[in-house]
Amino acid sequence: MQDELLFDRALVEKYDRPGPRYTSYPTAPQFHAAFAEDEYRAAAARSNGAAAPKPLSAYVHIPFCESLCYYCACNKIITRNRERAAEYLDWLKHEIRLQGELFDDTRRMTQLHLGGGTPTYLSNDQLAELMSVLDDAFHFAAPEEREFSLEVDPRTVTPEQLYELRALGFNRLSFGVQDFDPEVQKAVNREQSEEQVVGLMEAARDAEYESISVDLIYGLPLQTVASFDATLDKILALRPGRIATYSYAHLPSLFKAQRMIRNEDMPPPERKLELLELIIRRLTAAGYVYIGMDHFALPDDELALARDNGTLQRNFQGYSTHADCDLIGLGVTAIGKIDDTYSQNVKETAQYQHRLESERLPVMRGYRLSDDDCLRRDVITTLMCHGRLDFAAVEAAHGIDFTTYFADALEALGEMQADGLVEVSPHRLDVRPAGQLMMRNLAMAFDAYLKPEEGRYSRTV
């Protein structure tokens, strides 16, 4: 795909507007409080009764951090009081047991992702305890069938701990680097040395993790093209299998932590486009394949291979190589996808504890998809994973006439077609090289609910 990615500055500027990231469709603003525990339990029962029940996946939210990263928009608890994490872990284990009772013993968990916050805020002994409870409740698949990943803050672990985490069953790591420049790190209150990251990368390779990813953020305060180019030099020297390059969305009116960033330190809007162009040029020249959205991977990485052979998937954690799973969200704010529903847990730890004390699942809100939702989800997911749509395949799966059903969407794509972003024929839609970076804009044409709101979404490019 690196040969297909084209950065056209004028087109990027034209289409860089607020829009959803489409880790789900419908997106989270459609979730509602009328969806509650009973609906969730019914969805689990339907998923068990399917002709071919899907494998299980889980996202586990560990909300704790020792210090505040000013750019962060995640749900987190800043504390050095380890007792709070120990108490949370007890309630989390209780939720896991309650959830485990809902799913048939014959089903196996093939995917697991620990996010945060900082999952490695928990000690390795606590993580071992957590993994044991998860295995008892959901029955881990054989090691060769698993995709078990963990987000790692390099400031919170040692190389020795990575060997222990590998022994616990984790086979994928994602290191949050963001930027190596000391001034940028200081401006966002996340200071870590290059030596820390290098040592951890070497240990992860020696421990034989199957996938090692590095997260970077562009558009942070004090970043320049020259400073970020130096960060890319260091990352490319490490040559991780995957690199995620996230665009920083500065929304201090929504996220209190971001108010700690000085306005005068923020780069001008054109800087982000310069940084994006730099990222594309450097990573593709180094042999990385553009997967989609923010993700690049080496040609022999599973993501790149899945992109090529048509098996790439997308879920709340981003791109994946595994088959579509029923996703169980565990912990505060965690989001799940069971059968034809989405659900989200309560946001506050006090609410979380109160629900579990009453032997109730901590579901706060959710959504059950209609036939139209399922159709549009398939179309958007196919576009974002494969960059093309075969109208006949959609028609056969959903019993519609594509051009009639999506007449409004195809009309909305007219300007993008005129600009060379897509090519629409009577039988298919193909994303052209210049349109690869505007995938969110293309998906927006098929979104039946979208009401653009400047303050709600990050910009699409």
Secondary structure, DSSP 8 states (H G I E B T S, - for coil): -GGG----HHHHHHH--B----SSSS-GGG-BTT--HHHHHHHHHHHHTSSS---EEEEEEE-EESS--TT--S--EE---HHHHHHHHHHHHHHHHHHHTTS-TT--EEEEEEEES-GGGS-HHHHHHHHHHHHHHH-B--GGG-EEEEEE-GGG--HHHHHHHHHHT--EEEEEEE---HHHHHHTT----HHHHHHHHHHHHHTT-SEEEEEEEES-TT--HHHHHHHHHHHHHH--SEEEEEE----TTT-GGGGGS-GGGS--HHHHHHHHHHHHHHHHHTT-EEEETTEEE-TTSHHHHHHHHT--EEETTEEESS---EEEEESTT-EEEETTEEEEE-SSHHHHHHHHHTT---EEEEEE--HHHHHHHHHHHHHHHHSEEEHHHHHHHHTS-HHHHTHHHHHHTHHHHHTTSEEE-SSEEEE-GGGGGGHHHHHHTT-SS----TTTS-B--
